[in-house]
Structure formats: C-alpha cells, structure tokens
Amino acid sequence: MPRRPASPGLQHNWKASFATLLTDGAIEAHLEHGPKVPVVNSTMHIYPINGACHRVPSDATAFAYRDATFATVVAGMWPDPTDNEKNIAWVKDYYAALEPHSASGGYVNFMAGDDQGRVRDDFRGNYDRLASVKKRYDPGNLFHLTRTSCRRTRPPVAHRMAGSGFIETGSKAEPARGVARNAEGPVHSHRP
C-alpha cells in the first residue's frame, strides 16, 4: 500500500519561489526561519533544477524558469484550524525573508490561493499564450478546479494557468468557484 505524504484534515498554506543562487542572505533566512517551524508537519524544501530542463527554451513549454537552479518551497501544514494564524505567519515570514533573494515567480503547484497576484510572474512571458489556449479550449471554464500534477495532499484550487482564481473571459475577470478562504487568505483542509 502506498504511503500517504500527509494526513487527511491538515490545514495548508504554501509559498514557492525560484532562485539562481543560494545567496548568503538566503542561507541566513533559512537559518533564522527554519528552526522556528511551528509544527512537525510543516517543512521547507529546496529542489535543485538542473540538466535537461536548461537545454529547452523558456518559451517552449509553460515552465518559464529554465534559468533557475533552485526551487524553494515553504510548506505549512498543521492539524488544528485554531492554529491558522501562527502557522500562516511562519509561512509568510519565511517567504518574505527569502523574497529579496528569489525570482518574482514560483512553481505553481506549490502556491497557495493568496498568490493569485503572482500568476503572471509564475509563467513570465508564457502567460498570455497560456491564457489564450485556456480561453480557446475551455471557454466555459469547465476546468476551473484542478488537482495539481504533483502527488501531494493539496486540495483542488482554482485553475492557475489563467489567473489562479480569476479566469479571464473577454474583457473582465471573474472569480473562479471553489477556493476556500479565511481572513488571511486561503487555508485548505485536505479531505480524501
């Protein structure tokens, strides 16, 4: 039986970014915020990006950060909804400390719904082309909720390709349906 990466019922808030270098400032941010992890379920990942992905042009696929060498993810996951404020603060503070040492976008599968304002940055120059494809092949916005392509316990959230919660239809943006929110932005509780 395959092992589940996280227990059902966890609250989630994630932030992601790309970097070309692990600068001294980024390392200092990790040393400061990593030990402050509020619960054992939360974590921070640094994924190396190398090899074949650097040999493909940035506009050949949706993934535009082919010049990045690291993907960083601050993954807040906690069981008790009454601890939302403390855990969201850890994620946001950690991310804010890394932001000056990171690219403006991040890997969309590792983002929370309150990152909707970063979607253009996530796809860089590929955004307009992807939004056009979305508009052409899904004009009725049937696929407004999706599961991410990576195997994690993150629940379905608004489709990220065309606005991550705001689907462009004609000249106006409409809120997508189905994004769970609280006063601090999205907090998702996974249910199998």
N, C-alpha and C positions, 0 to 999 in steps of 0.2 A: 504494500500500500504506500503510495507516495506521501511524503511528509509535507504538511502544510507549513508555509513560511511564517504565518502569523495566525493567532487565534481569531475566530469569529467574534464580532462585537467590539473590536478595538476602534477607538477614535483615531483619525488620521489627519495629519497636516504635514505636507512635504514641500520643500523648496529645492530647486535644482539650478545649476549653472555650469558653464564650460569655462575652462582656463587653458592657456597655452603653457603656462609655467606655474609651478608651486613656489610662489614668491616667499620671501622671508615674512612679509606681512600676513600672507595666507597661513603659513605654518604657525605663526603666533596666534592667529584667530582659532585655529584648530586646538592648539594647546590651552587656550583660555576657555573655549566653549565646550569642547569635547568632554572634559571631566564633569561638566555641570549637567550631564544628561539626567533628566528628572525621573525616568523610569527605565527598567531593564529592556522594555520592548523597543524603545527609541534608539536610533543609531545615526551614524554619518558614514557615507561611503565615498570613496574616491576611486573611480574607474579609469584605467588607462585607455586612451584611444590611440591606436597605432596600426601600422600595417596597411592592408589593402584599402581601408577607407580613405587614406590620404592620397591614394592614386586615382580617385574618382573626382571629377569636377564638382564643385559645390552646388551647381545648378542641375546636376544630372538626376537627383532624387530629392525627396522632401527634406532630407537631412542636410542642412547647410553648413554645419560647423566642422567641416572636414579639416580645418586648420587647427582645431583644438587638440590638445594632447591629454586632457583630463576632463572627466565629467564628475562634478561633485553633487551629492545628494544629502540633504539634511532630512531625515525621515522620522517625524514624530508619530509615535503610535502608543496609545495608552488606553487602559481598560475603563476608567471611571470618567463619565462625562462631567462630573463636578470638578475635575482637574483640567478642564479645557484651557482656562486662562493661563495657568502656569506652563503647560506644555506648548501651547501656541507661542507664548513669549519666548521659550527656549529656541524653537524653530526660527522664529523671526529674528531674534537677536543674533543667533549663529549665522544665519544667511546675511544679515546686514553687515556683519564683520567680514564676511568673505566677498561681499559685493564689489568693493574697490579693486579687488584682485581677480575679478572674473569678467567674462564677456557679458553682454547685456541679455542674452538668451540662454535657455537651458533645454534639456531634453524633455519634451512634453509629457512623456509617460511618467515623469517623476514630479509633476507640478500639482499644486492644489488649485481649486477653483478661483481663489482670490488672485491668481496670477493671470487673469484674463487680459489685463493691460499689457502683458509681455508677449502676447502671441505673435505679433509681427516680428519682434526680436527673435523669437524661437525659430522662425523659419527664414529670417533675413530676407534676401531678395526673392526667395521662392514663394513668399506668402501670396502675392497677387495671382500667380499662376495656379496655386493650390486652391485658392478661393474660387477661381474661375471654374476649375474642374468640379469642385463641390457643387457650385451653382448649376452647372450643366447636367451632372449625373444624379444629383439629389435635390432638385428644385423644390420639392415639398418638404425637405428637411426630415425625411423618414429616419435617417441615421443620426438623430440628434443626441442619442445616448449610445456610448460605446464602452466596451471594456478595453483597457489598454492592451497592447500587444505583448507586453512582458508578463510573466507569470508572477503576479503579486496579488495581495488581497485587497487592493484598492478597488472601490466600487465603481460602477459606471458613473461617468461625469459628462458634462456637456462636451460635444464633439469639439476637439481642439483645433482642427485644421482651419476652420473658417470663423475664428473669433472666440473659441473656448468659452462657450456660453452665450455668445452673440453671433447669430447666424446672419450673414449678410444676404438680404433678399431685396434686390433692386436698390433703391436709394436709401433704405433705412435699415437699422439693425434691430433685430427682435430678440428678446431674451429667450434662450433655449429653456425647455422644460426639464425638470428633474434634478437640479443641482441643490443639494442640501446645504443650508446656510445657518449660521448663528450670527450674533452681533459682531464677531471678529472676522467674519468671512466663513468660508466653507470648513466644516468639520464633518468628515464622513465616518459613518459607523458601518463597518462591513458586516453583511449578513449573507451567509452562503445561499 
